[in-house]
Amino acid sequence: MDSSLPLVSIGMPTYNSNHSISKAFDTLMKQGYPNLEIIISDNCSTDDTEEVCRKLAEQDHRIRFFRQDENRGVWANFQFVLTKATGKYFMFLADDDRMEPDVIFRYVDYLEKNSEYSLVSGQLKYWRGDEFLFYEKDLSMEQPKKWERLVWYYSKVLHGGLWHGMMRRALAQKIPIRNVIGGDWHFIAAIAYLGKVKNLEFVSYHKYFGGTSTGFQKYARRIGASRVAGNFPYINIAWVAFKEILYKCPVFKRADIFTRFAIAIRSYWAVFKRYYFQPFRQKPKSFTRKQFNALRRVIRPASD
């Protein structure tokens, strides 16, 4: 282990991934970064994922493997690997995703040279099987005021891929990961509040739809959210953002109540405006026609 480079912790929560986690792990090994700790948490898989992970741990002493006695839920498993991290920097690697080579070196170099940044990421490519879907990019948050970065993020985010960037571990561990739709959005919003965020102009990560990247209704059922939350996810995200900023997330509690209320209102409106006013000009792909028409009647009854 090369102690001249800062320790980077990689969190790999997994569940029933016996056919994919080895491939995700291989892309991590191709990074070539010498000072890693890899934290794998098997969320009580029902296939032979545990056996696959134990074999990986036997082959690489940098792996710390944990097997949960019961399924803790998606977000609790992400929180677990973050809690166990000890490195200066931290990254989430999903068990069905891939990283480009040399990304960790580039991320560490950027964060070491830019102490005011809390997170750095590259561009993300989203896939369904072998079909390329779209890029996620242009999400740098470098505004001098921390509340401006947070509100801007809520006004722009579509898929939350910055979650897979590299962050300062000490900051990340201050933020609870909520078991809600958009839990990764609220986490990154808090990271942006704590420091600037850089979205570099190169492809760094390949995100595959499947696993936790699925439709909102199925996603809501998986995390135990209500049917209403699954049918109108962005109203739910806006409301959770409001509550997180106003009184739930400890990151914001150093600000006075009036400041928190003002930021919470702005954040709620940023989400609500993006998804429930702009769609009248162009229906977003995540809406079904039935949901869109129902919401239109609720929000703009006088125009129908």
C-alpha positions in Angstrom: 0.0 0.0 0.0 1.4 3.4 -1.0 1.0 5.7 1.9 2.2 8.7 -0.1 -1.2 8.9 -1.7 -4.4 9.5 0.4 -6.5 6.6 1.3 -9.7 6.3 -0.8 -12.6 4.2 0.5 -14.9 2.6 -2.0 -18.3 1.6 -0.8 -20.0 -1.3 -2.6 -23.4 -2.1 -1.2 -24.8 -5.2 -2.9 -27.8 -7.5 -3.1 -28.3 -10.6 -5.4 -25.4 -9.5 -7.7 -23.6 -12.8 -8.2 -23.4 -12.2 -12.0 -22.4 -8.5 -11.9 -20.4 -7.6 -8.9 -17.2 -9.3 -10.2 -17.4 -7.1 -13.3 -17.9 -3.9 -11.2 -14.9 -5.0 -9.0 -12.7 -5.6 -12.1 -13.2 -2.0 -13.2 -12.1 -0.9 -9.8 -9.0 -3.0 -10.1 -8.1 -1.4 -13.4 -7.9 2.0 -11.7 -4.4 1.1 -10.6 -4.7 3.3 -7.5 -2.6 1.7 -4.8 -4.1 3.1 -1.6 -7.7 1.7 -1.4 -10.0 0.2 1.1 -13.0 -1.5 -0.4 -16.1 -2.0 1.8 -18.6 -4.6 0.5 -21.9 -5.1 2.3 -24.1 -8.0 1.2 -27.6 -7.0 2.1 -28.7 -10.6 3.0 -28.7 -11.9 -0.6 -30.7 -15.0 -1.4 -28.3 -16.1 -4.2 -24.6 -17.0 -4.0 -23.5 -13.3 -3.8 -22.0 -14.0 -0.4 -19.7 -16.7 -1.7 -18.6 -14.5 -4.6 -17.8 -11.6 -2.3 -15.9 -13.9 0.2 -13.7 -15.2 -2.7 -12.9 -11.6 -3.8 -12.0 -10.7 -0.2 -9.7 -13.8 0.0 -7.9 -12.6 -3.2 -7.5 -8.9 -2.1 -6.6 -7.9 1.5 -8.0 -4.4 0.8 -11.5 -5.7 0.9 -13.6 -5.5 4.1 -16.6 -7.7 3.6 -19.8 -7.6 5.7 -22.8 -9.8 5.5 -26.0 -8.4 6.9 -28.2 -10.8 9.0 -31.3 -9.3 7.4 -32.2 -7.1 4.5 -31.7 -3.6 5.8 -33.2 -1.9 2.8 -31.4 -0.2 -0.1 -30.5 3.1 1.5 -29.6 1.7 4.9 -27.0 -0.5 3.1 -25.5 2.5 1.4 -25.4 4.3 4.8 -23.6 1.2 6.3 -20.7 1.2 3.8 -20.2 4.9 4.2 -20.2 4.6 8.0 -17.5 2.0 7.8 -15.2 4.1 5.6 -12.0 5.5 7.1 -10.3 7.0 4.0 -9.7 10.7 3.3 -12.0 10.4 0.3 -15.0 8.2 -0.4 -16.9 6.9 -3.5 -20.0 4.7 -4.0 -19.7 2.0 -6.7 -22.9 0.2 -7.5 -22.6 -3.6 -8.0 -23.9 -3.4 -11.6 -22.0 -0.3 -12.8 -18.6 0.4 -14.3 -15.8 3.0 -13.9 -13.4 4.3 -16.6 -9.7 3.7 -16.0 -7.6 6.2 -14.0 -10.6 8.0 -12.6 -9.6 7.7 -9.0 -6.1 9.3 -9.7 -7.8 12.2 -11.5 -10.3 12.8 -8.7 -7.8 12.6 -5.9 -5.5 15.1 -7.8 -8.4 17.6 -8.2 -9.5 17.4 -4.5 -6.0 17.6 -3.2 -5.5 20.8 -5.2 -8.9 22.4 -4.5 -9.7 22.3 -0.8 -12.9 24.3 -1.2 -14.6 21.5 -3.1 -16.5 18.8 -1.3 -17.1 16.5 -4.4 -15.7 15.9 -7.8 -17.3 13.8 -10.6 -16.9 13.2 -14.3 -19.6 12.8 -16.8 -21.9 9.8 -16.5 -23.2 7.6 -19.3 -26.5 5.8 -18.7 -27.3 2.5 -20.3 -30.0 -0.1 -20.5 -28.2 -3.3 -21.3 -26.0 -2.5 -24.4 -28.2 0.4 -25.4 -26.7 3.9 -24.6 -29.4 6.2 -23.4 -27.9 9.6 -22.4 -25.2 11.6 -20.7 -25.4 13.3 -17.3 -23.1 16.3 -17.2 -22.7 20.1 -16.7 -23.6 19.9 -13.0 -20.8 21.9 -11.5 -21.8 23.9 -8.5 -19.3 26.7 -7.9 -21.4 29.5 -6.7 -19.8 31.4 -3.7 -22.9 31.1 -1.5 -23.7 27.7 -0.3 -27.5 28.0 -0.4 -27.2 29.0 -4.1 -25.4 25.8 -4.9 -28.1 23.8 -3.1 -31.0 25.5 -4.8 -29.3 25.4 -8.2 -28.9 21.6 -7.9 -32.5 21.0 -7.1 -33.4 23.1 -10.1 -31.2 21.1 -12.5 -30.8 17.5 -11.3 -32.4 14.7 -13.3 -30.9 11.5 -12.3 -28.5 12.1 -9.3 -25.4 10.5 -10.8 -23.1 12.8 -8.9 -23.8 10.4 -6.0 -21.0 8.2 -7.7 -18.4 11.0 -7.6 -15.6 11.3 -5.1 -16.4 13.2 -1.9 -14.5 14.1 1.3 -15.3 11.3 3.7 -15.5 13.5 6.8 -18.1 15.7 5.2 -20.1 12.8 3.7 -20.4 11.1 7.1 -22.2 14.1 8.5 -25.1 13.5 6.2 -27.8 10.9 6.8 -29.0 8.9 3.8 -32.8 8.9 3.9 -35.0 6.0 2.9 -37.0 8.1 0.5 -37.4 8.6 -3.3 -34.5 10.9 -4.2 -32.4 10.0 -1.2 -29.3 10.4 -3.4 -30.5 13.9 -4.5 -30.9 15.1 -0.9 -27.5 13.7 0.0 -25.8 15.6 -2.9 -27.7 18.8 -2.1 -26.2 18.6 1.4 -22.7 17.9 0.0 -23.1 21.0 -2.2 -24.1 23.1 0.8 -20.9 22.0 2.6 -18.6 22.8 -0.4 -18.3 23.4 -4.1 -18.9 20.6 -6.6 -17.0 20.0 -9.8 -18.4 18.0 -12.7 -15.3 17.5 -15.0 -15.5 17.2 -18.7 -14.7 13.6 -19.3 -16.7 10.3 -19.0 -15.9 8.6 -15.7 -18.8 6.3 -14.9 -21.2 4.0 -16.6 -24.6 3.7 -14.9 -26.9 0.8 -15.8 -30.6 1.0 -15.4 -31.8 -1.9 -13.3 -31.1 -2.5 -9.6 -32.0 0.7 -7.8 -32.2 2.5 -11.1 -35.8 1.6 -12.0 -39.2 3.1 -12.5 -40.6 5.2 -9.7 -43.6 3.0 -8.9 -41.3 -0.1 -8.5 -38.7 2.0 -6.7 -41.4 3.2 -4.2 -42.5 -0.3 -3.5 -38.9 -1.5 -3.0 -38.1 1.1 -0.3 -41.6 1.0 1.3 -42.8 4.4 0.1 -46.4 5.1 -0.5 -48.2 4.7 -3.8 -48.8 8.4 -3.9 -45.0 9.0 -3.6 -44.5 6.6 -6.5 -47.1 8.2 -8.7 -46.0 11.8 -8.0 -42.4 11.4 -7.1 -41.3 15.0 -7.6 -43.9 16.4 -5.2 -42.5 13.9 -2.7 -38.9 14.9 -3.5 -39.8 18.6 -3.1 -41.5 18.0 0.3 -38.7 15.9 1.6 -36.2 18.6 0.5 -38.2 21.2 2.4 -38.2 19.1 5.6 -34.5 18.1 5.3 -33.4 21.7 5.1 -35.8 23.1 7.7 -35.3 20.7 10.5 -34.2 17.1 9.7 -30.7 17.2 8.3 -28.0 18.2 10.8 -25.9 19.9 8.1 -28.3 22.8 8.0 -28.9 23.3 11.7 -26.1 25.8 12.2 -28.2 28.3 10.2 -31.0 30.2 12.0 -34.6 29.1 11.5 -35.5 32.0 9.2 -32.5 31.2 6.9 -33.4 27.6 6.8 -37.0 28.3 6.0 -36.1 30.6 3.2 -33.7 28.0 1.7 -36.3 25.2 2.2 -39.0 27.3 0.3 -36.6 28.0 -2.5 -35.6 24.3 -2.8 -39.2 23.1 -2.8 -40.1 25.6 -5.5 -37.0 24.7 -7.6 -38.1 21.0 -7.8 -41.8 21.9 -8.1 -41.3 24.4 -10.9 -39.0 22.2 -12.9 -41.2 19.2 -12.9 -44.8 20.5 -12.6 -44.8 23.8 -14.5 -42.3 23.3 -17.3 -43.9 19.9 -18.2 -46.9 21.8 -19.7 -44.7 22.8 -22.6 -43.0 19.3 -22.8 -44.1 16.2 -20.9 -41.1 14.6 -19.2 -40.4 10.9 -20.1 -40.9 9.8 -16.5 -44.6 10.8 -16.6 -47.3 8.5 -18.0 -50.0 10.3 -20.0 -52.6 9.4 -17.3 -50.4 10.9 -14.5 -49.6 14.0 -16.6 -53.3 14.7 -17.4 -54.3 14.1 -13.8 -51.7 16.5 -12.5 -52.6 19.1 -15.0 -56.2 19.1 -13.8 -55.0 19.6 -10.2 -52.5 22.4 -10.8 -54.2 24.3 -13.6 -58.0 23.7 -13.5 -58.9 27.1 -14.7 -57.0 26.6 -18.0 -58.8 23.4 -19.0 
